[in-house]
Amino acid sequence: MYQALYRKWRPLCFADVIGQQHITDTLRAQLSTGRLSHAYLFTGTRGTGKTTCAKILARAVNCEHPVNGDPCNECPSCRGILDGSVLDVVEIDAASNNGVDNVREIRDEVRYAPSSVRKKVFIIDEVHMLSAGAFNALLKTLEEPPEHVMFILATTEIHKVPATILSRCQRFDFRRITPDAIAKRLMEIAAQEQIALTENGAKLIARLSDGAMRDALSMLDRTAGCEVVDDEAVSKSLGILGSTDTLALMEAVKTADLAAAIAEIGRAYEAGRDLSGVIDQMLGLIRDMLLIKTAHGDVSAMISPAYTAEQLKRLGEGLAPATLIAYSRILQDAAAHIKSASNRRVEAELCMIRLCTMGAQAYDSLSGRVEALEEKIKNGIPVVQKVVSAAASDNDGPPPPGDEDAPPWLQEEGQPAANDASASAEPQRADWPGWPQVLEQASGSINMGALTCLQISSRAELDNGQVLVFCEDDVTAGLAGAHPTIDRLSEIASAVAGHAVRLKVFGPDQQPQRHKQAVSDEILEKAKEFDIQVTEF
Ligand SMILES: [Zn+2]
């Protein structure tokens, strides 16, 4: 029968436990001198060796021939505990036995002396899961335990354990195991198991395991089928992005190439990769880029083995640390939401849209525009261009034949300009309320990337039998205007409008001029608020 690596290689004595020497040394000293506590509390994150050490301790206190505080694992007591035939060592999972009755059973058993070994040992795993009543019942036992009993409580969430329990236990804090220690152990085990694990592969698993040896060994298990387990093989079998793909995705974000970023997410999705892992990897990459950018001295030992310092330097060129921090905020936000998102792909795509449009948005915010204005004033560049505007009444006329693809305001460019006052007084035409409905119904029948972009950055007007779709960026306009997306959208829009409509898509450069006028007015107004002297040309 196949045995999982983490079971097969679970340490049998304290000497084999890695990364927790501060604990194993103390326990061995206590065992050698016989100064043992009657209750221990092991706390720390998952996979750090709490249960393993509890089991070793249970054998060590009962071993007939202990060696330097370690159990011999050969005497009848050790063997009996290992194969489960000694009933005096009891393991209880508090996650499923958390009631008062479960603890009362323990209290009843505590009264009787052990039948085959020296000490009865109760290992209570996930002890924080006990109910309040169960904790109270346990407390009574911990207050006056018989000489022949030892309790070992283990928890990942120490803050949920009542102070009254804590004060009656000797507490040991298990640390996350360092990536180096995990990688070293993985190499040793791989050699014994005849797995061709490379150093880079071991380092990547170690980093991904986040200090948990058990997780690291489970990952090694999943990659063991590969001929050579290097970092690419690890990425592939664990369903995470390879380092090249992560770099490509970051490059797309850096250059605000939304289409490339969305395509990269699409590829990861179709390859069956975990998109929340992709977000995590982006975060890791940005952390490494920040480290390379801001740290003095050699940090190559602190960055992920998946990248070289050269790659990170090149990728970080032209990106300010503040920008990278802003990127990481967006990614952290996505990481928090993506696990519970009903559609992870959409969530990941939205995240890419936010990343790619971040630079533009920062500039687009009013303060950004005022800053730009100040910059222009300093350099003596005219801030307001003469705007050619059309009278409001002319806008509603049908477009001239032969030029149907141009939006109405562009078709009227040749006409004499009306005075500025009437143009700026013209209200923006109302959004067509049917548009959100169209997008909702389009879900599943048009490209997901196009739909996401449209949901984020488009609005529409219904005008004279045409639906005019205004997109805030060229990518959205390009996606929406492509066949068959535009045909599908036209059909749905016709159904929603109740009559046949034609759909027209406009990018940001095709904004109506009345719109530009409104923006410059807004800037002028804001400039006055900030006491900036503006000269109109
Ligand atoms: Zn023994």
Residues whose N, C-alpha, C, O or C-beta is under 5 A from the ligand:
A	BS01	ZN	C63 E64 H65 P71 C72 N73 E74 C75 C78
